[in-house]
Amino acid sequence: MSSLAQIREGLANTVRTYVSASETDLYCYPYVKGTVNLPCALVMPGGGGRDNKAGDFAMTMDRGTEKWSFQLIVLCARTDEDSGQQQLDQFIDKGGELSIRQAIWNTPDLGLGDVDAMVTGVAEYHGQYEMVRVAHVGAALQVQVHAF
């Protein structure tokens, strides 16, 4: 079964590989950083909201399946509010050459072979998203990963 670190790397690599094919740089970080290049996606365990549960280990007997919840924090430059939101919309849209949702849909095993990932929603879409000590345009894609 893939480890948490491998799943985080798999999410970042899957998104980076898909979007880079469009000749757009999207910096993908498997861990939350204090300083980032934009636009970027950061992998953060936890579903957000009140529960913010990151892992569920009671899926099957004998530790056979785990369910991980992640927030894939997508940040774009806020230098121009409209263009930042337009770019963000492309990253979280259901399809297209910049779609993170499409990237994960196309490669649900994240290149690991023993996981199944799916984007289940988006939360915290903000014209001013406070993250890594700077105001950005951003949103949190909610991702569920079953590891078996």
Chimera marker file (.cmm) of the C-alpha trace (Angstrom):
<marker_set name="trace">
<marker id="1" x="0.000" y="0.000" z="0.000" r="1" g="1" b="0" radius="0.5"/>
<marker id="2" x="1.360" y="3.427" z="-0.929" r="1" g="1" b="0" radius="0.5"/>
<marker id="3" x="2.425" y="5.618" z="1.987" r="1" g="1" b="0" radius="0.5"/>
<marker id="4" x="1.033" y="9.060" z="2.733" r="1" g="1" b="0" radius="0.5"/>
<marker id="5" x="4.243" y="10.627" z="1.387" r="1" g="1" b="0" radius="0.5"/>
<marker id="6" x="3.959" y="8.623" z="-1.853" r="1" g="1" b="0" radius="0.5"/>
<marker id="7" x="0.319" y="9.654" z="-2.309" r="1" g="1" b="0" radius="0.5"/>
<marker id="8" x="1.218" y="13.327" z="-1.794" r="1" g="1" b="0" radius="0.5"/>
<marker id="9" x="4.025" y="13.029" z="-4.363" r="1" g="1" b="0" radius="0.5"/>
<marker id="10" x="1.687" y="11.160" z="-6.726" r="1" g="1" b="0" radius="0.5"/>
<marker id="11" x="-0.933" y="13.920" z="-6.554" r="1" g="1" b="0" radius="0.5"/>
<marker id="12" x="1.654" y="16.636" z="-7.213" r="1" g="1" b="0" radius="0.5"/>
<marker id="13" x="3.304" y="14.705" z="-10.073" r="1" g="1" b="0" radius="0.5"/>
<marker id="14" x="-0.005" y="13.785" z="-11.739" r="1" g="1" b="0" radius="0.5"/>
<marker id="15" x="-1.178" y="17.393" z="-11.804" r="1" g="1" b="0" radius="0.5"/>
<marker id="16" x="2.239" y="18.772" z="-12.854" r="1" g="1" b="0" radius="0.5"/>
<marker id="17" x="2.597" y="16.286" z="-15.718" r="1" g="1" b="0" radius="0.5"/>
<marker id="18" x="-0.876" y="16.973" z="-17.146" r="1" g="1" b="0" radius="0.5"/>
<marker id="19" x="-0.724" y="20.768" z="-16.952" r="1" g="1" b="0" radius="0.5"/>
<marker id="20" x="2.878" y="21.037" z="-18.186" r="1" g="1" b="0" radius="0.5"/>
<marker id="21" x="1.779" y="19.388" z="-21.450" r="1" g="1" b="0" radius="0.5"/>
<marker id="22" x="-0.106" y="22.654" z="-22.150" r="1" g="1" b="0" radius="0.5"/>
<marker id="23" x="3.119" y="24.699" z="-21.889" r="1" g="1" b="0" radius="0.5"/>
<marker id="24" x="1.779" y="26.405" z="-18.763" r="1" g="1" b="0" radius="0.5"/>
<marker id="25" x="3.897" y="26.140" z="-15.642" r="1" g="1" b="0" radius="0.5"/>
<marker id="26" x="1.947" y="25.050" z="-12.588" r="1" g="1" b="0" radius="0.5"/>
<marker id="27" x="4.241" y="24.547" z="-9.632" r="1" g="1" b="0" radius="0.5"/>
<marker id="28" x="3.061" y="21.538" z="-7.648" r="1" g="1" b="0" radius="0.5"/>
<marker id="29" x="4.226" y="21.033" z="-4.101" r="1" g="1" b="0" radius="0.5"/>
<marker id="30" x="3.504" y="17.796" z="-2.210" r="1" g="1" b="0" radius="0.5"/>
<marker id="31" x="3.864" y="19.786" z="1.024" r="1" g="1" b="0" radius="0.5"/>
<marker id="32" x="2.643" y="23.210" z="2.141" r="1" g="1" b="0" radius="0.5"/>
<marker id="33" x="5.464" y="25.737" z="1.780" r="1" g="1" b="0" radius="0.5"/>
<marker id="34" x="6.132" y="29.152" z="3.279" r="1" g="1" b="0" radius="0.5"/>
<marker id="35" x="7.266" y="30.512" z="-0.096" r="1" g="1" b="0" radius="0.5"/>
<marker id="36" x="5.901" y="29.391" z="-3.462" r="1" g="1" b="0" radius="0.5"/>
<marker id="37" x="6.086" y="30.209" z="-7.147" r="1" g="1" b="0" radius="0.5"/>
<marker id="38" x="2.748" y="30.994" z="-8.789" r="1" g="1" b="0" radius="0.5"/>
<marker id="39" x="0.520" y="29.569" z="-10.043" r="1" g="1" b="0" radius="0.5"/>
<marker id="40" x="0.796" y="26.576" z="-7.772" r="1" g="1" b="0" radius="0.5"/>
<marker id="41" x="-0.962" y="23.657" z="-6.150" r="1" g="1" b="0" radius="0.5"/>
<marker id="42" x="-0.100" y="22.484" z="-2.631" r="1" g="1" b="0" radius="0.5"/>
<marker id="43" x="-1.147" y="19.095" z="-1.239" r="1" g="1" b="0" radius="0.5"/>
<marker id="44" x="-2.498" y="19.353" z="2.301" r="1" g="1" b="0" radius="0.5"/>
<marker id="45" x="-4.020" y="16.402" z="4.183" r="1" g="1" b="0" radius="0.5"/>
<marker id="46" x="-7.439" y="17.084" z="5.693" r="1" g="1" b="0" radius="0.5"/>
<marker id="47" x="-10.832" y="17.631" z="4.195" r="1" g="1" b="0" radius="0.5"/>
<marker id="48" x="-11.228" y="21.180" z="5.505" r="1" g="1" b="0" radius="0.5"/>
<marker id="49" x="-14.291" y="22.431" z="7.332" r="1" g="1" b="0" radius="0.5"/>
<marker id="50" x="-15.250" y="21.458" z="10.855" r="1" g="1" b="0" radius="0.5"/>
<marker id="51" x="-14.233" y="17.819" z="10.685" r="1" g="1" b="0" radius="0.5"/>
<marker id="52" x="-10.969" y="18.284" z="8.742" r="1" g="1" b="0" radius="0.5"/>
<marker id="53" x="-10.397" y="14.518" z="9.024" r="1" g="1" b="0" radius="0.5"/>
<marker id="54" x="-7.348" y="13.493" z="7.007" r="1" g="1" b="0" radius="0.5"/>
<marker id="55" x="-7.487" y="9.706" z="7.183" r="1" g="1" b="0" radius="0.5"/>
<marker id="56" x="-9.985" y="6.920" z="7.766" r="1" g="1" b="0" radius="0.5"/>
<marker id="57" x="-8.403" y="3.598" z="8.669" r="1" g="1" b="0" radius="0.5"/>
<marker id="58" x="-11.591" y="1.699" z="9.556" r="1" g="1" b="0" radius="0.5"/>
<marker id="59" x="-12.601" y="0.931" z="5.965" r="1" g="1" b="0" radius="0.5"/>
<marker id="60" x="-11.859" y="-2.825" z="6.036" r="1" g="1" b="0" radius="0.5"/>
<marker id="61" x="-10.553" y="-5.447" z="8.391" r="1" g="1" b="0" radius="0.5"/>
<marker id="62" x="-6.844" y="-6.222" z="8.695" r="1" g="1" b="0" radius="0.5"/>
<marker id="63" x="-5.766" y="-2.755" z="7.526" r="1" g="1" b="0" radius="0.5"/>
<marker id="64" x="-6.736" y="-3.519" z="3.926" r="1" g="1" b="0" radius="0.5"/>
<marker id="65" x="-7.953" y="-0.102" z="2.758" r="1" g="1" b="0" radius="0.5"/>
<marker id="66" x="-7.362" y="3.473" z="3.857" r="1" g="1" b="0" radius="0.5"/>
<marker id="67" x="-9.210" y="6.587" z="2.762" r="1" g="1" b="0" radius="0.5"/>
<marker id="68" x="-7.295" y="9.852" z="2.685" r="1" g="1" b="0" radius="0.5"/>
<marker id="69" x="-8.845" y="13.303" z="2.342" r="1" g="1" b="0" radius="0.5"/>
<marker id="70" x="-6.795" y="16.146" z="0.918" r="1" g="1" b="0" radius="0.5"/>
<marker id="71" x="-7.198" y="19.771" z="0.090" r="1" g="1" b="0" radius="0.5"/>
<marker id="72" x="-5.337" y="20.621" z="-3.072" r="1" g="1" b="0" radius="0.5"/>
<marker id="73" x="-4.796" y="24.336" z="-2.508" r="1" g="1" b="0" radius="0.5"/>
<marker id="74" x="-4.587" y="26.118" z="-5.875" r="1" g="1" b="0" radius="0.5"/>
<marker id="75" x="-3.138" y="29.632" z="-5.780" r="1" g="1" b="0" radius="0.5"/>
<marker id="76" x="-2.825" y="32.230" z="-8.540" r="1" g="1" b="0" radius="0.5"/>
<marker id="77" x="-1.358" y="35.721" z="-8.557" r="1" g="1" b="0" radius="0.5"/>
<marker id="78" x="-3.628" y="38.479" z="-7.293" r="1" g="1" b="0" radius="0.5"/>
<marker id="79" x="-1.817" y="41.278" z="-9.148" r="1" g="1" b="0" radius="0.5"/>
<marker id="80" x="-4.873" y="41.592" z="-11.386" r="1" g="1" b="0" radius="0.5"/>
<marker id="81" x="-7.992" y="40.202" z="-9.723" r="1" g="1" b="0" radius="0.5"/>
<marker id="82" x="-9.842" y="39.329" z="-12.921" r="1" g="1" b="0" radius="0.5"/>
<marker id="83" x="-6.993" y="37.494" z="-14.674" r="1" g="1" b="0" radius="0.5"/>
<marker id="84" x="-6.080" y="35.657" z="-11.471" r="1" g="1" b="0" radius="0.5"/>
<marker id="85" x="-9.634" y="34.360" z="-11.109" r="1" g="1" b="0" radius="0.5"/>
<marker id="86" x="-9.833" y="33.506" z="-14.820" r="1" g="1" b="0" radius="0.5"/>
<marker id="87" x="-6.676" y="31.414" z="-14.503" r="1" g="1" b="0" radius="0.5"/>
<marker id="88" x="-7.936" y="29.798" z="-11.283" r="1" g="1" b="0" radius="0.5"/>
<marker id="89" x="-11.220" y="28.915" z="-13.008" r="1" g="1" b="0" radius="0.5"/>
<marker id="90" x="-9.274" y="27.028" z="-15.702" r="1" g="1" b="0" radius="0.5"/>
<marker id="91" x="-7.376" y="25.045" z="-13.073" r="1" g="1" b="0" radius="0.5"/>
<marker id="92" x="-10.549" y="23.958" z="-11.234" r="1" g="1" b="0" radius="0.5"/>
<marker id="93" x="-12.843" y="23.548" z="-14.259" r="1" g="1" b="0" radius="0.5"/>
<marker id="94" x="-14.118" y="20.066" z="-15.165" r="1" g="1" b="0" radius="0.5"/>
<marker id="95" x="-12.021" y="19.792" z="-18.311" r="1" g="1" b="0" radius="0.5"/>
<marker id="96" x="-9.458" y="21.481" z="-20.481" r="1" g="1" b="0" radius="0.5"/>
<marker id="97" x="-5.702" y="21.573" z="-20.811" r="1" g="1" b="0" radius="0.5"/>
<marker id="98" x="-5.228" y="23.260" z="-17.408" r="1" g="1" b="0" radius="0.5"/>
<marker id="99" x="-7.890" y="21.287" z="-15.506" r="1" g="1" b="0" radius="0.5"/>
<marker id="100" x="-6.585" y="19.658" z="-12.340" r="1" g="1" b="0" radius="0.5"/>
<marker id="101" x="-9.849" y="17.719" z="-12.135" r="1" g="1" b="0" radius="0.5"/>
<marker id="102" x="-9.193" y="16.303" z="-15.625" r="1" g="1" b="0" radius="0.5"/>
<marker id="103" x="-5.601" y="15.420" z="-14.679" r="1" g="1" b="0" radius="0.5"/>
<marker id="104" x="-6.751" y="13.308" z="-11.740" r="1" g="1" b="0" radius="0.5"/>
<marker id="105" x="-9.678" y="11.845" z="-13.700" r="1" g="1" b="0" radius="0.5"/>
<marker id="106" x="-7.248" y="10.692" z="-16.416" r="1" g="1" b="0" radius="0.5"/>
<marker id="107" x="-4.798" y="9.150" z="-13.910" r="1" g="1" b="0" radius="0.5"/>
<marker id="108" x="-6.794" y="8.071" z="-10.843" r="1" g="1" b="0" radius="0.5"/>
<marker id="109" x="-4.015" y="5.753" z="-9.651" r="1" g="1" b="0" radius="0.5"/>
<marker id="110" x="-1.639" y="8.764" z="-9.487" r="1" g="1" b="0" radius="0.5"/>
<marker id="111" x="1.009" y="6.595" z="-11.125" r="1" g="1" b="0" radius="0.5"/>
<marker id="112" x="1.154" y="4.419" z="-8.005" r="1" g="1" b="0" radius="0.5"/>
<marker id="113" x="-1.020" y="1.483" z="-9.058" r="1" g="1" b="0" radius="0.5"/>
<marker id="114" x="-2.606" y="0.857" z="-5.659" r="1" g="1" b="0" radius="0.5"/>
<marker id="115" x="-4.721" y="3.979" z="-5.124" r="1" g="1" b="0" radius="0.5"/>
<marker id="116" x="-7.870" y="5.469" z="-6.612" r="1" g="1" b="0" radius="0.5"/>
<marker id="117" x="-8.206" y="9.276" z="-6.476" r="1" g="1" b="0" radius="0.5"/>
<marker id="118" x="-11.095" y="11.568" z="-7.306" r="1" g="1" b="0" radius="0.5"/>
<marker id="119" x="-11.765" y="15.286" z="-6.944" r="1" g="1" b="0" radius="0.5"/>
<marker id="120" x="-15.040" y="15.499" z="-5.011" r="1" g="1" b="0" radius="0.5"/>
<marker id="121" x="-15.574" y="19.256" z="-4.743" r="1" g="1" b="0" radius="0.5"/>
<marker id="122" x="-14.156" y="22.716" z="-4.305" r="1" g="1" b="0" radius="0.5"/>
<marker id="123" x="-14.238" y="24.888" z="-1.203" r="1" g="1" b="0" radius="0.5"/>
<marker id="124" x="-12.893" y="28.196" z="-0.049" r="1" g="1" b="0" radius="0.5"/>
<marker id="125" x="-12.829" y="29.938" z="-3.431" r="1" g="1" b="0" radius="0.5"/>
<marker id="126" x="-11.603" y="33.427" z="-2.625" r="1" g="1" b="0" radius="0.5"/>
<marker id="127" x="-10.589" y="36.534" z="-4.510" r="1" g="1" b="0" radius="0.5"/>
<marker id="128" x="-8.221" y="37.095" z="-1.603" r="1" g="1" b="0" radius="0.5"/>
<marker id="129" x="-6.967" y="33.778" z="-0.256" r="1" g="1" b="0" radius="0.5"/>
<marker id="130" x="-4.580" y="34.168" z="2.652" r="1" g="1" b="0" radius="0.5"/>
<marker id="131" x="-1.978" y="31.431" z="2.333" r="1" g="1" b="0" radius="0.5"/>
<marker id="132" x="1.753" y="31.339" z="2.919" r="1" g="1" b="0" radius="0.5"/>
<marker id="133" x="1.611" y="34.903" z="4.333" r="1" g="1" b="0" radius="0.5"/>
<marker id="134" x="0.569" y="36.543" z="1.041" r="1" g="1" b="0" radius="0.5"/>
<marker id="135" x="-2.850" y="37.356" z="-0.425" r="1" g="1" b="0" radius="0.5"/>
<marker id="136" x="-3.626" y="35.250" z="-3.512" r="1" g="1" b="0" radius="0.5"/>
<marker id="137" x="-6.601" y="34.254" z="-5.609" r="1" g="1" b="0" radius="0.5"/>
<marker id="138" x="-7.238" y="30.659" z="-4.605" r="1" g="1" b="0" radius="0.5"/>
<marker id="139" x="-9.453" y="27.692" z="-3.969" r="1" g="1" b="0" radius="0.5"/>
<marker id="140" x="-9.226" y="24.329" z="-2.238" r="1" g="1" b="0" radius="0.5"/>
<marker id="141" x="-10.046" y="21.293" z="-4.382" r="1" g="1" b="0" radius="0.5"/>
<marker id="142" x="-11.226" y="18.424" z="-2.205" r="1" g="1" b="0" radius="0.5"/>
<marker id="143" x="-9.652" y="15.116" z="-3.156" r="1" g="1" b="0" radius="0.5"/>
<marker id="144" x="-10.456" y="11.633" z="-1.831" r="1" g="1" b="0" radius="0.5"/>
<marker id="145" x="-7.888" y="8.868" z="-2.233" r="1" g="1" b="0" radius="0.5"/>
<marker id="146" x="-8.546" y="5.210" z="-1.473" r="1" g="1" b="0" radius="0.5"/>
<marker id="147" x="-5.364" y="3.212" z="-0.926" r="1" g="1" b="0" radius="0.5"/>
<marker id="148" x="-5.566" y="-0.577" z="-1.011" r="1" g="1" b="0" radius="0.5"/>
<link id1="1" id2="2" r="1" g="1" b="0" radius="0.2"/>
<link id1="2" id2="3" r="1" g="1" b="0" radius="0.2"/>
<link id1="3" id2="4" r="1" g="1" b="0" radius="0.2"/>
<link id1="4" id2="5" r="1" g="1" b="0" radius="0.2"/>
<link id1="5" id2="6" r="1" g="1" b="0" radius="0.2"/>
<link id1="6" id2="7" r="1" g="1" b="0" radius="0.2"/>
<link id1="7" id2="8" r="1" g="1" b="0" radius="0.2"/>
<link id1="8" id2="9" r="1" g="1" b="0" radius="0.2"/>
<link id1="9" id2="10" r="1" g="1" b="0" radius="0.2"/>
<link id1="10" id2="11" r="1" g="1" b="0" radius="0.2"/>
<link id1="11" id2="12" r="1" g="1" b="0" radius="0.2"/>
<link id1="12" id2="13" r="1" g="1" b="0" radius="0.2"/>
<link id1="13" id2="14" r="1" g="1" b="0" radius="0.2"/>
<link id1="14" id2="15" r="1" g="1" b="0" radius="0.2"/>
<link id1="15" id2="16" r="1" g="1" b="0" radius="0.2"/>
<link id1="16" id2="17" r="1" g="1" b="0" radius="0.2"/>
<link id1="17" id2="18" r="1" g="1" b="0" radius="0.2"/>
<link id1="18" id2="19" r="1" g="1" b="0" radius="0.2"/>
<link id1="19" id2="20" r="1" g="1" b="0" radius="0.2"/>
<link id1="20" id2="21" r="1" g="1" b="0" radius="0.2"/>
<link id1="21" id2="22" r="1" g="1" b="0" radius="0.2"/>
<link id1="22" id2="23" r="1" g="1" b="0" radius="0.2"/>
<link id1="23" id2="24" r="1" g="1" b="0" radius="0.2"/>
<link id1="24" id2="25" r="1" g="1" b="0" radius="0.2"/>
<link id1="25" id2="26" r="1" g="1" b="0" radius="0.2"/>
<link id1="26" id2="27" r="1" g="1" b="0" radius="0.2"/>
<link id1="27" id2="28" r="1" g="1" b="0" radius="0.2"/>
<link id1="28" id2="29" r="1" g="1" b="0" radius="0.2"/>
<link id1="29" id2="30" r="1" g="1" b="0" radius="0.2"/>
<link id1="30" id2="31" r="1" g="1" b="0" radius="0.2"/>
<link id1="31" id2="32" r="1" g="1" b="0" radius="0.2"/>
<link id1="32" id2="33" r="1" g="1" b="0" radius="0.2"/>
<link id1="33" id2="34" r="1" g="1" b="0" radius="0.2"/>
<link id1="34" id2="35" r="1" g="1" b="0" radius="0.2"/>
<link id1="35" id2="36" r="1" g="1" b="0" radius="0.2"/>
<link id1="36" id2="37" r="1" g="1" b="0" radius="0.2"/>
<link id1="37" id2="38" r="1" g="1" b="0" radius="0.2"/>
<link id1="38" id2="39" r="1" g="1" b="0" radius="0.2"/>
<link id1="39" id2="40" r="1" g="1" b="0" radius="0.2"/>
<link id1="40" id2="41" r="1" g="1" b="0" radius="0.2"/>
<link id1="41" id2="42" r="1" g="1" b="0" radius="0.2"/>
<link id1="42" id2="43" r="1" g="1" b="0" radius="0.2"/>
<link id1="43" id2="44" r="1" g="1" b="0" radius="0.2"/>
<link id1="44" id2="45" r="1" g="1" b="0" radius="0.2"/>
<link id1="45" id2="46" r="1" g="1" b="0" radius="0.2"/>
<link id1="46" id2="47" r="1" g="1" b="0" radius="0.2"/>
<link id1="47" id2="48" r="1" g="1" b="0" radius="0.2"/>
<link id1="48" id2="49" r="1" g="1" b="0" radius="0.2"/>
<link id1="49" id2="50" r="1" g="1" b="0" radius="0.2"/>
<link id1="50" id2="51" r="1" g="1" b="0" radius="0.2"/>
<link id1="51" id2="52" r="1" g="1" b="0" radius="0.2"/>
<link id1="52" id2="53" r="1" g="1" b="0" radius="0.2"/>
<link id1="53" id2="54" r="1" g="1" b="0" radius="0.2"/>
<link id1="54" id2="55" r="1" g="1" b="0" radius="0.2"/>
<link id1="55" id2="56" r="1" g="1" b="0" radius="0.2"/>
<link id1="56" id2="57" r="1" g="1" b="0" radius="0.2"/>
<link id1="57" id2="58" r="1" g="1" b="0" radius="0.2"/>
<link id1="58" id2="59" r="1" g="1" b="0" radius="0.2"/>
<link id1="59" id2="60" r="1" g="1" b="0" radius="0.2"/>
<link id1="60" id2="61" r="1" g="1" b="0" radius="0.2"/>
<link id1="61" id2="62" r="1" g="1" b="0" radius="0.2"/>
<link id1="62" id2="63" r="1" g="1" b="0" radius="0.2"/>
<link id1="63" id2="64" r="1" g="1" b="0" radius="0.2"/>
<link id1="64" id2="65" r="1" g="1" b="0" radius="0.2"/>
<link id1="65" id2="66" r="1" g="1" b="0" radius="0.2"/>
<link id1="66" id2="67" r="1" g="1" b="0" radius="0.2"/>
<link id1="67" id2="68" r="1" g="1" b="0" radius="0.2"/>
<link id1="68" id2="69" r="1" g="1" b="0" radius="0.2"/>
<link id1="69" id2="70" r="1" g="1" b="0" radius="0.2"/>
<link id1="70" id2="71" r="1" g="1" b="0" radius="0.2"/>
<link id1="71" id2="72" r="1" g="1" b="0" radius="0.2"/>
<link id1="72" id2="73" r="1" g="1" b="0" radius="0.2"/>
<link id1="73" id2="74" r="1" g="1" b="0" radius="0.2"/>
<link id1="74" id2="75" r="1" g="1" b="0" radius="0.2"/>
<link id1="75" id2="76" r="1" g="1" b="0" radius="0.2"/>
<link id1="76" id2="77" r="1" g="1" b="0" radius="0.2"/>
<link id1="77" id2="78" r="1" g="1" b="0" radius="0.2"/>
<link id1="78" id2="79" r="1" g="1" b="0" radius="0.2"/>
<link id1="79" id2="80" r="1" g="1" b="0" radius="0.2"/>
<link id1="80" id2="81" r="1" g="1" b="0" radius="0.2"/>
<link id1="81" id2="82" r="1" g="1" b="0" radius="0.2"/>
<link id1="82" id2="83" r="1" g="1" b="0" radius="0.2"/>
<link id1="83" id2="84" r="1" g="1" b="0" radius="0.2"/>
<link id1="84" id2="85" r="1" g="1" b="0" radius="0.2"/>
<link id1="85" id2="86" r="1" g="1" b="0" radius="0.2"/>
<link id1="86" id2="87" r="1" g="1" b="0" radius="0.2"/>
<link id1="87" id2="88" r="1" g="1" b="0" radius="0.2"/>
<link id1="88" id2="89" r="1" g="1" b="0" radius="0.2"/>
<link id1="89" id2="90" r="1" g="1" b="0" radius="0.2"/>
<link id1="90" id2="91" r="1" g="1" b="0" radius="0.2"/>
<link id1="91" id2="92" r="1" g="1" b="0" radius="0.2"/>
<link id1="92" id2="93" r="1" g="1" b="0" radius="0.2"/>
<link id1="93" id2="94" r="1" g="1" b="0" radius="0.2"/>
<link id1="94" id2="95" r="1" g="1" b="0" radius="0.2"/>
<link id1="95" id2="96" r="1" g="1" b="0" radius="0.2"/>
<link id1="96" id2="97" r="1" g="1" b="0" radius="0.2"/>
<link id1="97" id2="98" r="1" g="1" b="0" radius="0.2"/>
<link id1="98" id2="99" r="1" g="1" b="0" radius="0.2"/>
<link id1="99" id2="100" r="1" g="1" b="0" radius="0.2"/>
<link id1="100" id2="101" r="1" g="1" b="0" radius="0.2"/>
<link id1="101" id2="102" r="1" g="1" b="0" radius="0.2"/>
<link id1="102" id2="103" r="1" g="1" b="0" radius="0.2"/>
<link id1="103" id2="104" r="1" g="1" b="0" radius="0.2"/>
<link id1="104" id2="105" r="1" g="1" b="0" radius="0.2"/>
<link id1="105" id2="106" r="1" g="1" b="0" radius="0.2"/>
<link id1="106" id2="107" r="1" g="1" b="0" radius="0.2"/>
<link id1="107" id2="108" r="1" g="1" b="0" radius="0.2"/>
<link id1="108" id2="109" r="1" g="1" b="0" radius="0.2"/>
<link id1="109" id2="110" r="1" g="1" b="0" radius="0.2"/>
<link id1="110" id2="111" r="1" g="1" b="0" radius="0.2"/>
<link id1="111" id2="112" r="1" g="1" b="0" radius="0.2"/>
<link id1="112" id2="113" r="1" g="1" b="0" radius="0.2"/>
<link id1="113" id2="114" r="1" g="1" b="0" radius="0.2"/>
<link id1="114" id2="115" r="1" g="1" b="0" radius="0.2"/>
<link id1="115" id2="116" r="1" g="1" b="0" radius="0.2"/>
<link id1="116" id2="117" r="1" g="1" b="0" radius="0.2"/>
<link id1="117" id2="118" r="1" g="1" b="0" radius="0.2"/>
<link id1="118" id2="119" r="1" g="1" b="0" radius="0.2"/>
<link id1="119" id2="120" r="1" g="1" b="0" radius="0.2"/>
<link id1="120" id2="121" r="1" g="1" b="0" radius="0.2"/>
<link id1="121" id2="122" r="1" g="1" b="0" radius="0.2"/>
<link id1="122" id2="123" r="1" g="1" b="0" radius="0.2"/>
<link id1="123" id2="124" r="1" g="1" b="0" radius="0.2"/>
<link id1="124" id2="125" r="1" g="1" b="0" radius="0.2"/>
<link id1="125" id2="126" r="1" g="1" b="0" radius="0.2"/>
<link id1="126" id2="127" r="1" g="1" b="0" radius="0.2"/>
<link id1="127" id2="128" r="1" g="1" b="0" radius="0.2"/>
<link id1="128" id2="129" r="1" g="1" b="0" radius="0.2"/>
<link id1="129" id2="130" r="1" g="1" b="0" radius="0.2"/>
<link id1="130" id2="131" r="1" g="1" b="0" radius="0.2"/>
<link id1="131" id2="132" r="1" g="1" b="0" radius="0.2"/>
<link id1="132" id2="133" r="1" g="1" b="0" radius="0.2"/>
<link id1="133" id2="134" r="1" g="1" b="0" radius="0.2"/>
<link id1="134" id2="135" r="1" g="1" b="0" radius="0.2"/>
<link id1="135" id2="136" r="1" g="1" b="0" radius="0.2"/>
<link id1="136" id2="137" r="1" g="1" b="0" radius="0.2"/>
<link id1="137" id2="138" r="1" g="1" b="0" radius="0.2"/>
<link id1="138" id2="139" r="1" g="1" b="0" radius="0.2"/>
<link id1="139" id2="140" r="1" g="1" b="0" radius="0.2"/>
<link id1="140" id2="141" r="1" g="1" b="0" radius="0.2"/>
<link id1="141" id2="142" r="1" g="1" b="0" radius="0.2"/>
<link id1="142" id2="143" r="1" g="1" b="0" radius="0.2"/>
<link id1="143" id2="144" r="1" g="1" b="0" radius="0.2"/>
<link id1="144" id2="145" r="1" g="1" b="0" radius="0.2"/>
<link id1="145" id2="146" r="1" g="1" b="0" radius="0.2"/>
<link id1="146" id2="147" r="1" g="1" b="0" radius="0.2"/>
<link id1="147" id2="148" r="1" g="1" b="0" radius="0.2"/>
</marker_set>
